[in-house]
Amino acid sequence: MSNVDWQGKHVTVAGLGVSGVPAARALHGRGALVTVVNDGDDERSRAQAAELEALGITVRLGDGDTLPESAELVVTAPGWMPGKPLFQAAAEADVPVWGDVELAWRLRGLDGRDPAPWLAVTGTNGKTTTVRMLASILEAAGLRTAAVGNIGVSLLDAVLADEPYDVLAVELSSYQLHWAPSLRAHSGAVLNLAPDHLDWHGSMEGYAADKGRVYEGNTVACVYNAQDGATEDLVREADVEEGCRAIGFTLGTPGPSQLGVVDGILVDRAFVANRQKQAQELAEVGDVNPPAPHNIANALAAAALARAFGVQPSAVRDGLRAFRPDAHRIEHVADVAGVTYIDDSKATNTHAAEASLAAYEPIVWIAGGLAKGATFDELVSGAEKRLRGVVLMGADRALIREALARHAPEVPVVDLDRTDTGAMSAAVREAARLASPGDTVLLAPACASMDMFANYNKRGEAFADAVRQLADESA
């Protein structure tokens, strides 16, 4: 179907939202007969449905499980689980299922233009930051680019944009990769691997296999984390184009075909004339904002992909200097009475929280929320020596409290048994009480937010508001 005549083809789009609406519009515009099915029937869904129905697209709200009888193809939103009845019915009817990424990949170049190459990034944590760093580097090199995909910007819109791009920086989730069998990126990176979304993928092996799809068919470079052997294993298993190279990144001194750090300098021993003896300076650690270890790793991965695309070293430096991280990602909020307050509300799993906790010392840690099946023993035992105190909140805080009792029994713990709107303010005040000048109060919940907040953004905003209120009172 990559060069299909869409005229009159019956296509079912599963799910509205960031991916479904552009997919429905694009397919309808090419003459397909589109039916959108959606689980929800809320106010937002009804508004989106009205817009599509005005174009002549059929929308069925509140019924995302039934496959329309005429369907010849299903295009799904990435988060819909493979076990849904809709997909079971599609398999029984021999109807193919594509994700939004697969559709974008199949539609690229069909307007006669040379399609923009994709530099693709996946991993358990750090994807959005790395993709935005990569886009900043590519822009510094004078290239027309965009950070798209799982970052919340429609990849399909970018592929079909009136003004073509030179290259795209593409964030891909494991969900998206699962539904994108034909994807063949110019170069791809897996930043790290840790248990996440196992309910969706069924096992760690299934999750890793879907992440590894980012390497399939790479033409220039497969970028892996030299300090995470599971990512290198995925490179070994990938079927790539002849001449494609494995490129590692490390926070230590790089070997040949790696990027790494030497005396506070980010260096390249991969894309140089003599990688056995030469190293190219790219940037200083201080050019990375913020220069936390896991963020330096993100910068190295972004630099590796950019260098694979032929970007000059000066553009790596300039792009990293120009980059500004998104809110709620190890974001400095304020210094109050000699204590630094850091918002890393985006640390919604233990792997992300581990990286955040490793960046500061000593720490008063604010944690808790929805654990999503996670365990916390390894996280707590690794951070124990850095902890001045801990403030717990949220539905599954007992799991963290129990891990603290086992592995950090001397660390003071405040257990906040409340879920009202003032809970975060209370947490910040308790953290301030536990902290001494020179300490860092770190919101790195290691849990999802939906037990108390609409999303991690709202949780981070509540933290920042509470810190600013504390600062005003201390002024």
Buried (B, 14 or more C-beta within 10 A) or exposed (E): BEEBEBEEBBBBBBBBBBBBBBBBBBBBEBEBBBBBBBBBEEEEBBEBBEBBEEEEBBBBBEEBEEBBEEBBBBBBBBBBBBEBEBBEBBEEEEBBBBBBBBBBBBBBBBEEEEBBBBBBBBBBBBBBBBBBBBBBBBBBBEBBBBBBBBBEBBBBBBBBEEEBBBBBBBBBBBBBBBBBBEBBBBBBBBBBBBBBBBEBBEEBEBBBBBBBBBBBBBBBBBBBBBBBEBBBBBBEEBEBEEEBBBBBBBBEEBBBBBBBBEEEBBBBBBBBEEBEEEBBEBBBBEBBBEBBBBBBBBBBBBBBBBBBBEBBBEBBBBBBBBBEBEBBBBBEBBEBEEBBBBBBBBBBBBBBBBBBBBBBBBBBBBBBBBBBEBBBBEBBBBBBEBBBBBBBBBBBBBBBBBBBEEBBEEBBBBBBEEEEEEBBBBBBBBBBEBBEEEBBBBBBBBBBBBBBBEBBBBBBBBBBBBBBEBBEEEE
